Structure formats: structure tokens, C-alpha cells
Amino acid sequence: MRLRANPNRMQLLRLKRRLQLAKRGHKLLKDKQEELMRRFLGVVHKARDLRHEVEGDLAHAYRAFVSARFEMSGSAMEAALAFSQRTVKLQPSREQIMNLRVPSFAVEFPKDAEFGYGFADTTAELDEALELYAAVIPRLMRLAEMEKSVQLIAAELEKTRRRVNALEHILVPNLEETIRFIGDRLAEMERETSTRLMKIKDMVREH
């Protein structure tokens, strides 16, 4: 669709400059889109593999916990877990991926801390379950980082794709059509001017 513009040389020059900028912007956005897609696929594959590992570890820890639950009374289980000294601390931060800031978490987990409960009323399965849960927490947080990164990169990729399509299929074709129209109109005006000048010369010669 042709843009509304006066058919003069100044407007033609402005539109040509605008077309150059649009094409340059299109190339930059296209490169960005390709890089985002490359990183998106890389993170998706890593997140998929990590999720598979984490789910397996969590299932193993859950089985140990269920086994401990069957062998211990409810009150003994609650008392044992209430005195645990193993508290997890998360230090949130952000990492830069191109123009995106994605979340990152540093996990502080005191591995040498005591369980905080006596061993008379607890089982080895409870110790194993808590150890397994403690071991999986850092990777669970890493998985959360990756999946959030996937969401953010996907949103940015979609936004970039829309901009690329708007430039490629709307703005650039409209500018090119308008430039052709103004070029043709100016050429027509020059021909009309030349014709008038020739007629004036003929009239001058006749007199």
C-alpha cells in the first residue's frame, strides 16, 4: 500500500533514506531472530535433559521418604522434621542473554549441618531421603532458571518475529511502492515541463 506523500524530490530523498534504514533494521532484527532461535533451542534441549534427571532424582527421594513414613509414626516424623537445621538460602540475581535479563539463583545449603534430630526414633530411609532432596535442590533451582529463560527468550523471539514481518511485508514494500510512484510522477512532471518549454520555444520562433 502506497504511503501518503507529496510527489517532490525532497520527499523522495527522505523516503529513500527511510528505506535504507528500514532494510538495515530488518537485517539486524533478522540476525537477532536467528541468534535468539539458536539460544532458545540450546536452552530447551538442556532444560529437557535436566528435567528428566531431576524428576528421576525426586522420584528416588520420594520413594525413600515414603519408606521412612511407613516405618515411623506420624508424630516421630513431624518431630524429626521440625528440628532439622538444614535450611536453604537462595541468593537471586540476573544474567544477561542478549538484551534479556534472566533470573539466576545461588543456592546456599549447609551440607555439613546436622539433621537436628536423634537417631533413636528415626530410620536410615529418612536420612537417605533428606540427603537426596538436599542433593537435588541446586539442580532444581537451575531447572527453574532454564525454564524461565525459555519463557523470556520465547516471548522476545515472538516480538522480534513480528517486527521482522512488519518490516519485510509491510513497511519496506510500502516504501518501495511510494518511491516508485513519486519517481514516476516526477518523471511525468519533467516530461510535461519539457513539452511546455518546447511549445513556448515554437511560439517564440513564430513571432
N, C-alpha and C positions, 0 to 999 in steps of 0.2 A: 504494500500500500504506500502510495506516494505521500511524503510529508508536505505539510503546508509551508510553502516558502516562496518568497518573491524571486522571479527569474532574473537575477542580476549577477554580475561577476563576483561581487563581494560575498553574496550568499553562496555562490558556487564554491568559492575558495574555503569558506567556513565549513561547508558540508564535506568537502574533500579532506580537510583536516580532521573533522569528526569521524569520518570513515576510517582514516588511518588509526586513530585512537581506538575505535571500536574493534578493528581487526587485531590490533596489538593486545587489547584487553581480552579478546576471545582466545588468542593463543596462550596468554598467561593463565587464564582460567582453565583452558583445556589441559595444560601441563599440570596445574594444581589438581584437577579432577583425576588425572591418571595417577599422580602420586598418592592422593587420598585413597584411591581404589587399591593400590598396591599395599599400602599400610593397613587398610581395612581388612583385606584378605589375610594378611600376615597375622594380625591380632585375632581374627576369627578362628584361624586354624590353631593357634597357640591356646586360646581360651577353650576350644573344644577338647583338646588333648588334656589340658589341666583339669577341666571339669570332670572328665572321665576318671582321672586319677583321684581327685578329691572325693568324688562320690563313692569310689571304692574304699578309700580310707575311712570315710564317715560310716559306711556300712559295717566295716570291720569294728570300729569303735562302738557302734550302736549294739552290735551283737555281744561284745564284751560287757557293755553296760547292762543289757537285758539279762545276761547270765548272772551278773552280780546282783541284780534286783531280785531274781528268783531265789538266790541263796541267802539274801539278807532281809531282815524285817524292814518295813517301811520307816519306822522310827529310827532305826540304826542308819539307814541310808540317808535320811534327812539330816541327822545329826552329823554324819561324816562329811556331807557336802557343805553344811553350814559353817564348818571350821576350816575349810580349805583356804590356804594362804596364797594360792596361785592366781593372782589377779592379772588380767591382761590390760595393757595400756596401749592405746593407739595414738600415734602422732600423725595427724593428717597434714598433707602438703599437696602441691600441684606440680605436674610435669608438663613441659611444652611439647606438643606434637604439631608441627607447622604453626598455624595461628590458633590452635586449640590449647586450652589448659585442662588437662585431665587429672582426676584425683589420684593421689598416691598415699599409702598408709605405711608408716613404720611401726612394726609390731614389737612391743617390749614385753617379753614373757620371761619371768624369773624361773629358769629351768632348775636351778638348784634349791628352790624354795621347798619347804616341807609340805606334805599334804595337809598337815594340821589336824589329823585325826589319828586315833590309836589303831593298832592293827588287831586288837583282840576281837572286836565286833565287825570287822570288815574282811573282805576277801581279796585274793590276788586279782580276780577279774575286775574289781573296781579300780585297783591301781593301774591295771593294763588299760582300762577304758579311758581313765583320765590322762594317762600318758599319750594314748593315741589321739585323743581330742586336742591335747596341747600341741602335738606334732603337726596336726593338720591346720591349725588356726592361721599360721603365716601364709600358707598356700591358699587357704580360703579367702583371706584378705586380698591376696594377689589376684585371685579369680574375680573378686568383686571389682578390682581396679580395671582388669581387662574388659569385663562385660560392660562397665560404664564407658570405657574408652570406645568400645564398639558402638554404643548408642550415640555418643557425641560425634564420632567420625561419620557414622551413617547419616546423621542429621546435616552435618556440614557438606557431605558428599551430595545429598539431595539438593541442598541450597545452591551449591556450585553447579550442579547439572542443570537446574532451572535457569541460572544466569547464562550458562553456555548456550542453551537452547534459545533463550530470548535474543541473544546477540546473533547467533547463527541463522535463525529462521525468521526473525522479525526486524531487528534494528539494522543489521548490515544490508539485507535485501531492500528495505525501505530507503535507506540512504543511497544505495546504488541506483534505484529506480528514480529517485528525486534528482540525483546528479545527472542521469541521462536525460530526464525531462528538461532540466534547466539548460543543459548543454545543447539539446535540440532546439529549445526555444531561443536561445541566444544566437545560434546559427541561423535560424529563420529570421530573426530580427536583423542580423547583419545582411542577409540577402535582400530583405525589404529595403534596408537603408541603401545598399548598393544600387538597387533598381531605381529608387527615388533620385539618387545622385546622377545616375545616367540620364534619366529623364530631364533633370534640371540642366545638365550639360547640353542635351539636344535642344532644349528650349533656348538656351543662351546662344547657341550657334545659329539658330533660325533667326534671331533678332540681331 
